[in-house]
């Protein structure tokens, strides 16, 4: 029998966002892990704000909103605020009621500087890693490092000579015609007027050069969790330089790295030597000619195992770029992109932890 539309709306309801989210939905486990870490950061939040004045949007809501933007591939902060008006799952995750007003997108930009000064994003990311370590889901000895290019939010037309002034008015103020064909451009002589931190770079031979930042990830080999993430200027030595910095940071945090896997881009004499100096065995993929990795080492079982595990780091980059929105940064500069990268890395780890802990239970 065909049902009929009921045009009359309910006058009273006793249901909230929590009842509309399925009991077995992964967002419940992610929320539990995120709330646990935000509770630890409560003293940090207390020190960020004045004791007087008008109450702000709780910083916990801002941080969890950044996680939702990464988890659900939200295109922008403005789009997130629009979706928050009607998405009950988002309201459940942010502990907001059915009738509570959504906040404006300017809330993100007003609080971003405060988050950067307090280094909250890094603390939250490291707290999620700590939870994984406490659950014994992290290898403390075997790691993999890799890097990628993150396209900058800047047009190639903005890449101009340093100190150059153009007195001629543009033919189109919104999209002026700029002919740079035949002009030799380099990072030493040119810079972007939109994002001065962006550098002209390309991933490999035969690839087109783009204005980009350099992203770096340190992964543990047991479950493929992201242990550290770093954003830097894109130059020829950024990947190897940041790899050593991340390795040294993990040693200061109590990890005891024994091996470090990497692709052929890290097969250089200085990097292999510097890793050995740190007391770590470099399981770097060997170049076909003139490799700096000992051939005897490449025949060991541990080396071959590291080479198989290191490919899992591409899953991190794949998720962050296709789902987390880090293929092209939404922000200008290394500092703000680093803030976004910490939240994206934390979102990836929380998603992985929700599955690992769920299967363990």
C-alpha positions in Angstrom: 0.0 0.0 0.0 1.4 3.4 -1.0 2.2 5.7 1.9 1.1 9.3 1.9 3.1 12.4 2.8 2.5 13.9 6.2 2.6 17.7 5.8 2.2 18.6 9.4 5.4 19.2 11.3 6.0 17.9 14.8 5.4 20.5 17.5 7.5 18.8 20.1 10.5 16.4 19.9 12.6 14.7 22.6 15.5 13.6 20.4 19.0 15.0 20.2 22.0 14.7 17.9 23.4 11.9 19.9 20.4 9.7 19.2 20.7 10.2 15.4 24.3 8.9 15.2 24.5 5.1 14.8 26.0 3.2 17.7 28.6 1.5 15.7 29.7 4.6 13.7 33.5 5.3 13.8 32.9 8.9 14.7 31.9 7.8 18.2 35.3 6.3 18.9 37.1 9.2 17.2 35.2 11.6 19.5 36.1 9.6 22.6 39.8 9.7 21.7 39.7 13.4 20.8 37.8 14.4 24.0 40.3 12.5 26.1 43.2 14.5 24.7 41.3 17.8 24.8 40.7 17.1 28.5 44.5 16.9 29.0 45.0 20.2 27.2 42.5 22.0 29.4 45.3 23.9 31.4 46.8 25.1 28.1 43.4 26.4 27.0 43.0 28.2 30.3 46.2 30.0 29.9 45.3 31.2 26.3 42.4 33.4 27.4 41.9 36.3 29.7 40.0 35.9 32.9 37.7 38.9 32.1 35.7 40.0 29.1 33.1 38.3 26.9 33.2 34.4 26.8 34.7 33.1 23.5 33.8 30.0 21.5 35.3 27.1 23.5 38.7 26.2 21.9 37.7 22.6 22.1 35.0 23.3 19.5 37.5 25.0 17.2 40.0 22.1 17.4 37.3 19.5 16.8 35.9 21.5 13.9 39.3 21.4 12.3 39.3 17.6 12.7 35.9 17.4 11.0 37.1 19.5 8.1 39.8 17.0 7.5 37.8 13.9 8.1 34.9 14.8 5.9 36.8 16.7 3.1 35.1 20.0 3.8 36.3 22.5 1.2 36.5 25.6 3.4 35.8 26.9 6.9 32.8 28.9 5.5 31.3 25.7 4.0 31.8 23.9 7.4 29.9 26.6 9.2 27.0 26.4 6.7 26.9 22.6 7.1 27.0 22.8 10.8 23.5 24.4 10.7 21.9 21.1 9.5 24.4 18.2 10.0 23.5 16.4 13.2 26.6 14.3 13.2 28.7 17.5 13.3 26.7 18.8 16.2 27.1 15.5 18.1 30.9 15.6 17.6 31.1 19.2 18.8 28.7 18.6 21.8 26.2 21.2 20.4 22.4 21.0 20.9 19.7 21.0 18.3 18.8 24.7 18.8 22.3 26.1 19.4 23.4 28.7 16.9 26.2 27.9 14.6 29.3 30.2 14.7 30.6 32.4 12.0 33.5 31.4 9.7 35.5 34.4 11.0 35.8 32.6 14.3 38.5 30.4 12.7 40.6 33.3 11.5 40.3 35.2 14.8 41.5 32.2 16.9 44.2 30.9 14.5 46.9 33.3 15.8 46.0 32.3 19.3 46.3 28.6 18.5 49.7 29.2 16.7 51.1 31.2 19.7 50.2 28.5 22.2 51.3 25.7 19.8 48.1 23.8 20.5 48.0 21.9 17.2 51.4 20.3 17.8 50.4 19.4 21.4 47.2 17.9 20.3 48.9 15.9 17.5 51.6 14.6 19.9 48.9 13.7 22.4 47.1 11.5 19.9 50.5 9.8 19.2 50.9 9.4 23.0 47.6 7.6 23.1 48.7 5.2 20.4 52.0 4.6 22.3 50.1 3.8 25.5 48.0 1.3 23.6 51.2 -0.4 22.4 50.3 0.3 18.7 53.5 2.0 17.8 56.9 0.6 17.0 59.6 2.5 19.0 62.5 1.3 16.8 61.5 1.1 13.1 60.5 4.2 11.1 60.0 5.4 7.6 60.4 8.9 6.3 59.2 10.5 3.1 58.3 13.9 1.6 56.0 15.5 -0.9 55.1 18.8 -2.5 52.0 20.7 -1.3 50.8 23.2 -3.9 50.8 26.7 -2.5 47.8 29.0 -2.7 49.5 31.3 -5.1 49.4 31.8 -8.9 52.5 31.5 -11.1 51.6 35.1 -12.2 52.6 36.2 -8.7 56.1 34.9 -9.0 58.0 38.1 -9.9 61.5 39.6 -9.5 62.4 40.5 -6.0 62.0 44.3 -5.4 60.5 44.8 -8.9 57.8 47.5 -9.2 55.3 47.5 -12.0 54.0 51.1 -12.6 51.8 50.1 -15.5 48.1 49.4 -14.6 47.0 45.9 -15.4 44.7 45.3 -18.3 42.4 43.2 -16.0 42.8 43.8 -12.2 41.3 40.5 -11.4 43.3 38.4 -13.8 46.0 40.4 -15.5 47.9 39.2 -18.6 51.5 38.4 -17.7 53.9 37.0 -20.3 56.8 35.3 -18.6 57.7 32.9 -21.5 61.4 33.1 -22.2 62.2 34.7 -18.9 64.6 32.8 -16.6 63.0 32.6 -13.2 64.6 31.1 -10.1 64.0 31.2 -6.3 67.1 33.2 -5.8 65.9 36.1 -7.9 62.1 35.8 -7.8 59.5 35.4 -5.1 55.7 35.2 -5.0 53.9 38.4 -4.0 51.0 36.3 -2.7 52.9 33.8 -0.6 56.6 34.7 0.0 57.1 31.3 1.6 56.3 29.4 -1.6 59.1 28.1 -3.7 59.3 27.1 -7.4 59.8 23.3 -7.3 59.1 20.1 -9.1 58.8 16.6 -7.9 61.0 15.0 -10.5 62.7 15.2 -13.9 60.2 16.0 -16.7 57.6 17.3 -14.2 56.2 20.8 -14.3 57.5 23.3 -11.8 54.9 24.8 -9.4 54.8 27.1 -6.4 54.8 24.8 -3.5 55.7 24.0 0.1 57.4 20.8 1.2 55.6 18.4 3.4 57.4 15.6 5.4 56.1 12.6 7.4 57.8 10.2 9.8 55.9 6.9 10.0 56.3 4.0 12.4 56.4 0.7 10.6 54.1 -1.5 12.8 50.7 0.0 12.0 51.6 2.8 9.6 50.7 5.7 12.0 52.0 9.2 11.5 54.5 10.0 14.2 55.6 13.4 13.1 54.7 15.8 10.3 56.6 18.9 9.2 56.1 21.7 6.6 59.1 23.6 5.3 60.2 25.6 2.3 60.6 23.5 -0.9 64.3 23.4 -1.8 66.6 20.7 -2.9 67.6 19.6 0.6 64.4 20.0 2.5 63.4 16.3 2.6 66.7 15.1 4.0 67.1 18.0 6.4 63.6 17.6 7.9 64.0 13.8 8.1 67.0 14.3 10.4 65.1 16.9 12.5 62.1 14.6 12.9 64.4 11.7 13.8 66.2 13.8 16.5 62.8 15.0 17.9 61.6 11.4 18.4 64.8 10.5 20.2 64.2 13.4 22.6 60.7 12.1 23.2 61.9 8.7 24.4 61.8 6.7 21.2 64.9 4.6 20.3 65.1 4.5 16.5 67.1 1.5 15.2 66.2 1.7 11.4 65.0 4.4 9.1 63.5 3.5 5.7 63.3 5.9 2.8 63.2 6.0 -1.0 66.0 6.6 -3.5 65.8 10.4 -3.0 67.5 9.9 0.3 70.4 7.9 -1.1 73.0 10.6 -0.7 76.4 10.4 1.1 75.6 13.2 3.6 72.2 11.8 4.6 73.4 8.2 5.0 76.4 9.4 7.1 74.2 11.7 9.3 71.8 8.9 10.0 74.6 6.6 11.0 75.9 9.4 13.3 72.5 9.4 15.0 73.0 5.7 15.8 70.3 4.6 13.3 70.7 2.2 10.4 69.6 3.8 7.1 67.4 1.4 5.2 67.4 3.6 2.2 66.4 2.3 -1.3 69.6 1.9 -3.3 70.1 3.7 -6.6 71.1 1.5 -9.5 74.4 3.3 -9.9 76.7 4.9 -7.3 74.6 4.0 -4.3 75.8 5.1 -0.9 74.1 2.2 0.9 76.3 -0.9 1.4 75.2 -3.8 -0.8 75.8 -6.2 2.1 73.3 -4.4 4.2 70.7 -4.5 1.3 70.9 -8.3 1.5 69.7 -8.5 5.1 66.2 -9.6 6.0 65.6 -6.4 8.1 66.4 -4.2 5.1 64.0 -6.0 2.8 61.3 -5.8 5.5 61.8 -2.1 5.8 61.5 -1.7 2.1 58.2 -3.4 2.1 56.9 -1.4 5.1 58.1 2.0 3.7 55.4 1.9 1.0 52.7 2.4 3.6 53.8 6.0 4.0 52.2 6.7 0.6 48.9 5.8 2.2 49.3 8.6 4.7 50.1 11.1 1.9 47.2 9.7 -0.2 44.7 10.1 2.6 45.9 13.6 3.5 45.7 14.8 -0.1 42.5 13.2 -1.3 40.5 13.3 1.9 42.3 15.7 4.3 42.5 18.5 1.7 46.3 18.9 1.9 46.9 18.5 -1.9 46.8 22.3 -2.1 47.1 24.3 1.1 44.2 26.6 2.0 46.6 29.0 3.8 49.5 31.2 3.1 52.9 30.6 4.6 54.7 27.7 6.3 53.4 28.5 9.8 49.7 28.3 9.0 50.1 25.3 6.7 51.9 23.6 9.5 48.9 24.2 11.8 46.6 22.6 9.2 49.1 19.7 8.7 49.0 18.9 12.4 45.2 18.7 12.4 45.2 16.6 9.3 47.8 14.2 10.7 45.9 14.0 13.9 42.7 13.2 12.0 44.4 10.4 10.1 45.8 8.9 13.3 42.4 9.1 15.1 40.8 7.3 12.2 43.4 4.6 12.2 43.2 4.3 16.0 39.4 4.0 16.0 39.8 1.0 13.7 42.8 -0.6 15.5 41.3 -0.2 19.0 37.9 -1.3 17.7 39.3 -4.5 16.2 41.4 -5.1 19.4 38.3 -4.8 21.5 
